[in-house]
Amino acid sequence: MTKSSLQQLYAQSPQLGKLRNFICQNHPNIALNGLSGSAISFVTSAIFNETDRPFLVVLSDKEEAAYVLNDLEQLINETDVLFYPGSYRRPYQIEETDNANVLLRAEVLNRINSRKKPAVIVTYPDALFEKVVTRKELTKNTLKINQSDTLSLDFLNEVLFEYHFKRVDFVTEPGEFSVRGGILDVFSFSHDEPYRIEFFGDEVESIRTFDVETQLSTNKVSRIRIIPNVENKHLNETRESFLKYISTDTVIFLKNPELIYSRIDLFFEKAKKTFGELDSEIKHSEPEELFTNSDLLKEQLATFTMAIIGGFGHMPNSENVDFNTTPQPSFNKKFDLLIANLNDNNDKGYENYIFCSSDVQTKRFHDIFDEVDENVHYKTKVFPLYQGFVDHDLKLACYTDHQIFERYHKFHLRNGYAKKQAITLKDLNKLEVGDYVTHIDHGIGKFGGLQKIDVEGKKQEAIKLMYGERDILYVSIHSLHKISKYNGKDGAVPKIYKLGSAAWKKLKQKTKSRVKKIAFDLIKVYAKRRLDKGFQYAPDSYLQLELEASFIYEDTPDQSTATEDIKKDMESERPMDRLVCGDVGFGKTEVAIRAAFKPAVNGKHVPVLVPTTI
């Protein structure tokens, strides 16, 4: 049974038919009773696919919201599921917003404003607590640019300054723009990649997105919207609750409403306290203008079709939809308990599904169960589900691998901007004039800053490097791969030669000769080792698989690769010669434990060397 057939099973259930009717009739209060674990995600996705209305799903906190978001992204088309986070790094920190979160919030507002097809928006109290700019203000502060439009660069420059964008040499984060000749680079708050707009005179010739790290184009687009930082609390725009911004046709799913209201009131009290401690000489907006309290939230929620999740008893003044699900049982990593439970379910007519985070985990289950002589009734699916559950009406048992093994289950938030934090251009901007840098062709020089130079009558940005006897080299920003920060002995001042000198060439040649000699010696050693035969370990056993599955954290891709390579070496008849390197806290010990366990189950001893200090 596939994910879609599981959804279909829910879509055909009597409870979904009842819920669909209540939503179509716009009942203000619907109580969804008896939903456990990720049954919430299956029900939400099934009913969303059955109705042509936008959904807002409000969970208790960011972590739960992120997990449910990941479930829904796999059950619904990913482009139709959006995450609406709070804009602060911590629950309440007005002065320090997180640009990655601001991008996600702006994307949601932009999607609602563009009136595209309905979407599921997943959020939590911290995000609803903050008011947003009105639709009218957002439309007024949105700059739309289409290919072939006639616009002057001076006009765009002026508009971007009005939007509080910062003009820089190279854009590296949202809210920045740069102008180079007839090219405008701008990083809007509504997209996780910046735009490069090329002009032919005053005509927009092409629009492309580009990677800030490589400066290479990624996609060509015909129209864009440039949105400023809509979460800037120092702006004077009129603000309103997020519930006033969304369509009145939206169906709102609320989990544990009382907890949500109390959390919002807690934030509001903190906001009032902080406001009272602010500098009275500077005019600040009142908390009521920037934030929402629970009374306002309750008043606005009353105007929507609302479904309350989490109740296990009938709610007064509500239309009740009763489900019969229970949480996944706890097995305490004991496979005999798991096998007994799966077979007992099968005897009662239940279908057993184990949802795994990866193909590796699926294979582990198959191998572990194959070692047992009993016939185990189950099916596996590669689908990292948040929480397992048993649906007694549909006779369905959905278990998760991470709960069986008591492993930590990670959520994943789309964050294209954050992955580009440590970039070449940003590092370059951090260099101070006078810092030593190395150019692969010309050797060590001093960084002289970013300069604008004339190249065939056009102004271009270049990096200025200073060499011996006052020689200067200008390097194009497209040749950044040839430059690196100088790394030498601490405190030692490197020798700087003049440009064109044979000294750097000789030094490179000398280094190459030394490297060749070392390589030759190593080849001789390895050739000799290749002829020797070592102990060949057996493939992974049941015990090895059970040990590896019991680690509480999921392996990173690098850990998986390192473990796989080590095992390949150990299962070969050639002596192993491998060194695993990694920074502190990057998971070397977990790889070492896996490697050490293999000799132990093959009847060998394993010496463990530890540092003298910990």
Steps between C-alpha positions, in 0.01 A plus 500: 500500500645838396474834679224607260304178566528562877363850441227349284413266787449805726313690228247215477449471876163607647672752731652684201161507328350655813786753532469591130129575545561719807768700313277544192220623729745746667438379855695740728604234756601146408663272758735228368511250788732204549778590254849378600847542351525557125137398448452880518715539186316226307160648586609858416652401164202281404242771575713771329508293179121462521421873541605801296568726798814639670598344835680653799639239743603646839712269720621545858862603425758533223638146537161332468408732212821407314437126544139525377623719211742222394216245510271720289777582248520128421124445493409811298677672213796676668427833326157504664633471857652815655667567835418825680755549783557774756758754384712488817798273568349437846134517603524869585781717372372803313836649410648185347294338227609196302520580128436136407168513689415841357543348151257218582245744645526729197458200268172408674368858481601520134324169424178618669517838328558347155173302539646179360332165568429411866787385725549349845679745731659346811577732791520534882416765769829694476425580134134597553608726787665741252279724293573541128474786252156530342435370148470860382841590651667189358360570153621860529847382609535228236702582190397288200750469216433318172739420218485771227375764751642850457657613828792724581773378736479833686129436571570148628787628712266756660219246560736250663633768735137581591452129578799529739721277283873544548728567203810278512777380268363143490165375627529222759175523699140625473455877499814574293551618142791596276533680167779418254471676165171382348451218752293521819533223761228505767416260785124520561343385827260276308751262338792299637727589206584852374398630158733632227328750271683594179409821315542607141470874541183539709345170383506191723680253271510194730425394859677205662546357846860431601706327766673747732791262551591427137335813349365266229143524371262223611165576328360742247171670598267734313353692796594563863367671812742688723374521858669690787542369855133476598603421860688826556334619821648849459294574187181701535274283280156404631501147642234240556468149638601218265142370526376824341747450215395149399188420297172480693445164324795349688439191716701528824623188684596581859682256726470562878341849470530581872877442483522724191303781671710486819824507299388807303399677824842419648670662198271801520581557869872485414442749216331747738779460754770557235310801363498656848878463524576662160669838458218755538678756277457278192144446371406132496180331386269382777488119557132502388612634159765231446369193676186292550352391835275199566178708522554638149595154372185337645281776356648456151499118514123509557454624141662189344412133459711354780593140583640432848751211517597322817181446694414147614150587618203676341523880504185706569362716215711307248442257218697191608695267272622197697811306396626188675879522495761431768872590516767253387583253783843520664727203430816618687717377209390140571438316173323208664231746624478663155468165319234380745304824453520490117382138489224571752382791284501271196287242685246775575483599132718815526747600226848579638715776349846606620591848374880536460712811457721340230560192284780403742253481790260296284779253421588479871145395587496237225838360611405499871167326434667253259731392785192402700346166405146625556276626218460875569207680334593856403571736208758781492478844344773760451311794648643678809170529687483718814315267739353151469138416577244217485166568332253247642218593259711456187692208660831669423822496707751764386829484694811716460857367504628782721242424773575126485874563544444810720705709259491879465285599200614819326267743329608681185403857418559637152762764545683582179634825641659354815704241310688785335618670818868403472569618148804619312371852439400541862844384612650742251297787649642407843861534380675811629727710278852370563400135563714245319341301219638240257441511125563163337690653205673801658565395860451679833387861495314751719128557470432857383120501510233505229551752222304620196713498185438582133498197272443590133305809601284322762525522878563164666568383856839343561713387794819695550811300601830670588838334435868585548645825361148653502372269227119480484281223357126538438305175511151467349225384737449209257849372591439470875585129485865598443523688830510365855582648838867440591553231764851479638681455828348713776665839515737430208499775236507352147741620234335707226658500155452742212266405218669306220776381734616140447510446881133387534538271197816344650331458840203323338735279297704413810182413692377285212832310494473431876141385463601268214777345714260441791244355255765266351596370846133450591434308177787263583358438851147449370615268222670281760191506727276406206683169466441413868185327621309603811204365698174509303199586721157355434215723370279676755321268739163533676679642806683764294174612336319517835783704654505750212123539501508579873697826467263783596619738227463445128834469315615796296583426133874526582468258793318248281767528227787463751338195667431337163861553381645363826283187481599447136867511607440261791310250286783502245797262534744790467632672817304816577676835492248777569490816710167665592530874555235740627453803720400478867138385539461387138431133587835320467435294816176356362689386188777354720249304715347345188847406374611364842188286541571309177825335628333431836225288341768330286689382808776765497625746762474877445751733669361851556749784535371814670655845551671570833267792566126520434 
